[in-house]
């Protein structure tokens, strides 16, 4: 049976992105691994050789009275088949799937837990990618699309991996902590109706 292997990363909404980046870099000793400052997104890792990010800082923290500070809680599964099985189980249990997206370095299935917290289960593809992206796994779509739409990952492995490679080939030149020449102002997953 497919199961979560461990916590991957936590995404939190922040009010002052630069201050928070400085804290995690200078005080906690982490390294910026992925960033899109225009969209207000910075990912950090304590060990980029082992994991591409453990903290995802997202600008746009809600009003101080709003208790929703967690952007997402992300957990790793061991294989593409495990990801498929987990998605099927979530659907069968009635959980709302927000989307399945191709990050090149991983494929993530975003959903909402019983209390409405955005959660992700993801499979690491083995292709290092240092750009925060949410591109649909659809080989008919352009490679660098800042928003994603839900798709069926029940396609054959070859089709899914070809889509991952297509995105990875467009982004693999960006070094750890580097930035795209032109950054989109948004990095979001399109919500499923």
BELMO-V71605 format. One record per backbone hydrogen bond with DSSP energy under -0.5 kcal/mol. CO is the residue of the C=O (numbers start at 1). NH is the residue of the N-H. If there is no record, write none. Layout:
((CO/NH) (CO/NH))
This chain:
((6/76) (9/74) (10/56) (11/71) (11/72) (12/58) (14/60) (14/61) (15/17) (16/20) (17/21) (18/22) (19/23) (20/24) (21/25) (22/26) (22/27) (23/27) (23/28) (24/30) (25/29) (31/45) (33/177) (34/43) (36/39) (36/40) (36/41) (40/59) (41/36) (42/57) (43/33) (43/34) (44/54) (44/55) (45/31) (47/50) (47/51) (54/10) (55/44) (55/57) (56/12) (56/58) (57/42) (58/14) (63/66) (65/67) (67/69) (68/62) (69/13) (69/71) (72/11) (73/120) (74/8) (74/9) (75/122) (76/5) (76/6) (77/124) (79/83) (80/84) (81/85) (82/86) (83/87) (84/88) (85/89) (86/90) (87/91) (88/92) (89/93) (90/95) (91/94) (95/97) (96/98) (96/112) (99/110) (100/137) (101/103) (101/108) (102/135) (103/105) (105/125) (105/126) (106/103) (107/123) (108/101) (108/110) (109/121) (110/98) (110/99) (111/119) (113/116) (117/113) (118/73) (119/111) (120/75) (121/109) (122/77) (123/107) (126/128) (130/35) (131/133) (135/102) (136/138) (138/141) (143/145) (144/146) (146/188) (148/190) (151/153) (152/155) (156/159) (156/160) (157/161) (158/162) (159/163) (160/164) (161/165) (162/166) (163/167) (164/168) (165/169) (166/170) (167/170) (167/171) (168/171) (168/172) (171/174) (175/178) (178/35) (188/148) (188/190))
